[in-house]
Amino acid sequence: MEKTIRQYARQKAIFCVYQNLLIDASLEDLLHFIDLDPELKDGYSAKKFAVRLVKTVLENKENYIVLISKELKKGWTFNRLSYMEQAILLVATCELADSELDKRIIINEAVINAKEFCDEDSYKFINGVLNEVI
């Protein structure tokens, strides 16, 4: 099934957060990365959505990590997760905290991205954590 432009923009935001976690990419670099995307050039609202997600995650990253960490199994830390799992959880937590979108839709989108970009069973873990966040 083809992705909607909003799903594409969410995925772009996840990639940006991933880059920030992995190589400490600056907000300026990430916004440039979004700006160069030909798929988002025509979709102003989608581009705006991706930018808002990236900015909000980076501004609130530490708060979101605390929220996510509270829901991890005993003995697990946020840093133990793969960077992609971290990025998906951060973007989804941002949406759960700041969006009027139904919680089930946000979690479902995170699960879809986990199935595509993470280890085989990561989606189950991400689903469980996000069901408890916020």
Residue frames relative to the residue before (quaternion, step in Angstrom):
aa qw qx qy qz dx dy dz
M 1.0000 0.0000 0.0000 0.0000 0.00 0.00 0.00
E 0.4504 -0.7017 0.4896 0.2550 3.55 -0.90 0.93
K 0.4826 -0.6719 0.4873 0.2796 3.56 -1.06 0.81
T 0.4493 -0.6247 0.5565 0.3133 3.54 -1.22 0.58
I 0.6457 -0.5169 0.3804 0.4138 3.57 -1.23 0.32
R 0.6256 0.5289 -0.3356 0.4651 3.61 1.09 -0.64
Q 0.6350 0.5071 -0.3265 0.4827 3.59 1.01 -0.76
Y 0.6302 0.5281 -0.3197 0.4709 3.55 1.04 -0.82
A 0.6623 0.5037 -0.3008 0.4659 3.60 0.93 -0.90
R 0.6260 0.5227 -0.3301 0.4753 3.61 1.02 -0.78
Q 0.6511 0.5125 -0.3042 0.4699 3.55 0.96 -0.89
K 0.6260 0.5260 -0.3279 0.4732 3.59 1.01 -0.78
A 0.6399 0.5130 -0.3191 0.4748 3.59 1.01 -0.81
I 0.6274 0.5255 -0.3332 0.4683 3.60 1.00 -0.78
F 0.6484 0.5101 -0.3180 0.4672 3.60 0.95 -0.84
C 0.6401 0.5231 -0.3231 0.4607 3.58 1.01 -0.77
V 0.6629 0.4857 -0.3044 0.4816 3.58 0.89 -0.91
Y 0.6027 0.5545 -0.3379 0.4638 3.58 1.07 -0.77
Q 0.6665 0.4969 -0.2960 0.4705 3.60 0.91 -0.91
N 0.6332 0.5233 -0.3267 0.4673 3.56 1.04 -0.76
L 0.6774 0.4857 -0.2888 0.4710 3.58 0.94 -0.87
L 0.7183 0.4822 -0.2482 0.4359 3.56 0.90 -0.97
I 0.8388 0.0975 -0.0101 0.5355 3.59 0.76 -1.03
D 0.4655 -0.7043 0.4189 0.3343 3.56 1.30 0.31
A 0.1156 0.8099 -0.5579 0.1395 3.57 0.96 0.91
S 0.4565 -0.7025 0.4816 0.2572 3.57 -0.93 0.92
L 0.6476 -0.4963 0.4019 0.4157 3.54 -1.28 0.35
E 0.6252 0.5463 -0.3360 0.4448 3.59 0.96 -0.82
D 0.6674 0.4923 -0.2971 0.4733 3.60 0.91 -0.90
L 0.6674 0.5110 -0.3015 0.4501 3.57 0.96 -0.86
L 0.6526 0.4986 -0.3147 0.4759 3.56 0.98 -0.79
H 0.6115 0.5300 -0.3381 0.4806 3.58 1.11 -0.65
F 0.6156 0.5504 -0.3208 0.4638 3.58 1.06 -0.84
I 0.6616 0.4802 -0.2937 0.4954 3.59 0.98 -0.84
D 0.6447 0.5570 -0.3082 0.4232 3.57 0.95 -0.94
L 0.7044 0.4818 -0.2593 0.4522 3.57 1.03 -0.81
D 0.5410 0.6491 -0.3990 0.3561 3.58 1.21 -0.28
P 0.3854 -0.7542 0.4815 0.2252 3.60 -0.54 1.13
E 0.6099 0.5624 -0.3535 0.4321 3.61 1.10 -0.58
L 0.7333 0.4166 -0.2301 0.4856 3.58 1.09 -0.69
K 0.4792 0.6852 -0.4354 0.3335 3.60 1.22 -0.22
D 0.7342 0.4118 -0.2274 0.4895 3.57 0.97 -0.86
G 0.7166 0.4300 -0.2450 0.4915 3.58 1.15 -0.53
Y 0.2086 -0.8307 0.5036 0.1128 3.56 0.32 1.26
S 0.6912 0.4668 -0.3052 0.4596 3.61 0.81 -0.89
A 0.6310 0.5186 -0.3354 0.4694 3.60 1.07 -0.66
K 0.6364 0.5150 -0.3217 0.4757 3.57 1.00 -0.83
K 0.6420 0.5241 -0.3054 0.4690 3.56 0.97 -0.91
F 0.6302 0.5348 -0.3132 0.4676 3.58 1.05 -0.83
A 0.6658 0.4953 -0.2992 0.4711 3.61 0.88 -0.93
V 0.6554 0.5093 -0.3076 0.4653 3.58 0.93 -0.90
R 0.6529 0.5147 -0.3180 0.4557 3.58 0.92 -0.89
L 0.6493 0.5174 -0.3232 0.4541 3.58 0.93 -0.86
V 0.6771 0.4939 -0.3004 0.4554 3.58 0.83 -0.98
K 0.6716 0.4959 -0.3038 0.4591 3.59 0.82 -0.96
T 0.6867 0.4904 -0.2906 0.4511 3.58 0.85 -0.94
V 0.6370 0.5117 -0.3357 0.4688 3.59 0.97 -0.78
L 0.6927 0.4772 -0.2978 0.4513 3.60 0.79 -0.94
E 0.6548 0.5127 -0.3113 0.4598 3.60 1.04 -0.73
N 0.8000 0.2863 -0.1122 0.5152 3.58 1.05 -0.79
K 0.2551 0.8297 -0.4765 0.1398 3.57 1.29 0.18
E 0.6835 0.4914 -0.3038 0.4462 3.60 0.79 -0.95
N 0.6447 0.5115 -0.3197 0.4695 3.61 0.98 -0.79
Y 0.6606 0.4989 -0.3049 0.4709 3.58 0.97 -0.85
I 0.6217 0.5361 -0.3436 0.4560 3.59 1.01 -0.76
V 0.6287 0.5223 -0.3342 0.4694 3.60 1.01 -0.77
L 0.6578 0.5093 -0.3094 0.4607 3.61 0.89 -0.90
I 0.6776 0.4835 -0.2850 0.4753 3.57 0.91 -0.92
S 0.6563 0.5441 -0.3104 0.4206 3.58 0.90 -0.94
K 0.6077 0.5679 -0.3471 0.4332 3.58 1.08 -0.69
E 0.7315 0.4298 -0.2255 0.4789 3.58 1.14 -0.61
L 0.5126 0.6365 -0.4289 0.3848 3.60 1.24 0.04
K 0.6103 -0.5544 0.4202 0.3790 3.55 -1.20 0.55
K 0.6398 -0.5219 0.4031 0.3947 3.53 -1.22 0.57
G 0.7842 0.2928 -0.2401 0.4916 3.55 -0.89 0.97
W 0.6399 0.4947 -0.3293 0.4872 3.59 1.25 -0.22
T 0.1334 -0.7554 0.6344 0.0951 3.53 -1.19 0.63
F 0.6631 -0.5034 0.3762 0.4066 3.54 -1.24 0.42
N 0.6776 0.5157 -0.2925 0.4353 3.58 0.94 -0.89
R 0.5780 0.5855 -0.3754 0.4269 3.60 1.21 -0.30
L 0.5926 0.5759 -0.3549 0.4374 3.58 1.22 -0.47
S 0.5641 -0.5611 0.4611 0.3927 3.57 -1.20 0.42
Y 0.6331 -0.5416 0.3883 0.3938 3.57 -1.19 0.48
M 0.6484 0.5096 -0.3293 0.4599 3.58 0.99 -0.73
E 0.6263 0.5105 -0.3408 0.4807 3.61 0.99 -0.74
Q 0.6346 0.5285 -0.3233 0.4619 3.56 0.98 -0.85
A 0.6729 0.5081 -0.2986 0.4472 3.58 0.86 -0.97
I 0.6574 0.5016 -0.3096 0.4694 3.59 0.91 -0.89
L 0.6682 0.4978 -0.2989 0.4650 3.59 0.92 -0.90
L 0.6585 0.5119 -0.3165 0.4519 3.60 0.95 -0.80
V 0.6723 0.4810 -0.3042 0.4734 3.59 0.88 -0.88
A 0.6657 0.4916 -0.3089 0.4687 3.59 0.92 -0.84
T 0.6399 0.5125 -0.3314 0.4669 3.60 0.98 -0.77
C 0.6016 0.5495 -0.3397 0.4699 3.56 1.07 -0.74
E 0.6859 0.4727 -0.2848 0.4743 3.57 0.86 -0.93
L 0.6368 0.5259 -0.3328 0.4551 3.59 0.99 -0.79
A 0.7043 0.4715 -0.2587 0.4634 3.57 1.02 -0.84
D 0.8330 0.2772 -0.0777 0.4724 3.57 0.93 -0.92
S 0.6755 0.4914 -0.2922 0.4658 3.59 1.21 0.04
E 0.4089 -0.6902 0.5396 0.2554 3.52 -1.21 0.54
L 0.4143 0.7099 -0.4587 0.3377 3.55 1.33 0.03
D 0.5979 -0.5841 0.4161 0.3580 3.57 -1.06 0.76
K 0.5663 -0.6320 0.4252 0.3148 3.56 -0.93 0.98
R 0.6480 0.5342 -0.3250 0.4349 3.60 0.96 -0.82
I 0.6353 0.5207 -0.3266 0.4675 3.59 1.05 -0.73
I 0.6489 0.5198 -0.3133 0.4590 3.58 0.92 -0.91
I 0.6750 0.4827 -0.2909 0.4762 3.57 0.89 -0.95
N 0.6367 0.5301 -0.3290 0.4532 3.60 0.96 -0.82
E 0.6431 0.5109 -0.3207 0.4718 3.60 0.98 -0.81
A 0.6427 0.5107 -0.3215 0.4720 3.60 1.00 -0.79
V 0.6405 0.5213 -0.3166 0.4666 3.59 0.99 -0.82
I 0.6328 0.5262 -0.3264 0.4649 3.59 0.95 -0.86
N 0.6808 0.4745 -0.2922 0.4754 3.60 0.90 -0.89
A 0.6302 0.5237 -0.3371 0.4637 3.60 1.01 -0.70
K 0.6372 0.5206 -0.3283 0.4639 3.59 0.99 -0.78
E 0.7050 0.4698 -0.2643 0.4610 3.57 1.03 -0.76
F 0.8376 0.2693 -0.0858 0.4674 3.59 0.89 -0.91
C 0.7190 0.4238 -0.2502 0.4908 3.62 1.20 -0.20
D 0.7253 -0.3893 0.3256 0.4652 3.53 -1.34 -0.09
E 0.7560 -0.4610 0.2537 0.3895 3.52 -1.29 0.54
D 0.8112 0.2676 -0.1331 0.5026 3.61 0.82 -0.93
S 0.3674 0.7598 -0.4742 0.2507 3.60 1.24 0.11
Y 0.6029 0.5895 -0.3653 0.3944 3.57 1.01 -0.72
K 0.6221 0.5382 -0.3424 0.4540 3.60 1.07 -0.71
F 0.6490 0.5189 -0.2942 0.4722 3.53 0.99 -0.93
I 0.6727 0.4976 -0.2907 0.4641 3.59 0.86 -0.98
N 0.6191 0.5355 -0.3286 0.4711 3.58 1.02 -0.81
G 0.6826 0.5007 -0.2872 0.4482 3.59 0.85 -0.96
V 0.6709 0.4917 -0.3010 0.4663 3.56 0.90 -0.91
L 0.7038 0.4759 -0.2809 0.4465 3.60 0.79 -0.96
N 0.5941 0.5626 -0.3720 0.4383 3.60 1.10 -0.52
E 0.7178 0.4286 -0.2384 0.4942 3.58 1.18 -0.53
V 0.5850 0.5863 -0.3740 0.4173 3.59 1.19 -0.45
I 0.8738 0.0745 -0.0972 0.4706 3.56 -1.05 0.91
